[in-house]
């Protein structure tokens, strides 16, 4: 698993330089039989289990060592769902209160 993470990290660095993705982001292309769509994805998505599964599927189909954006074999709508899910999780973390106040009844 650690080796896969290291390979993904190297891939992200290459993609950031090549596709001028803003810092902390990288480019992916979701492709199915009928449609393809380019996404600029935050690196934080590498913590998302469903996104990592998509990357593993891409690695099985295309391998790790290739030029260009990461091509992921899925419908663009599936990629949008995964990214929306990750964004919602990040917002939940940001919105959690640091302190919880409760009334003490003696």
Buried (B, 14 or more C-beta within 10 A) or exposed (E): EEEEEEBBEEBBEBBBEEBEBEEEBBBBBBBBEEEEBEBBBBBBBBEBEEBBEBBEEBBEEEEBEEEEBBBBBBBBEBBEEBBEBBBEEBEEEEEEEEEEEEEEEE
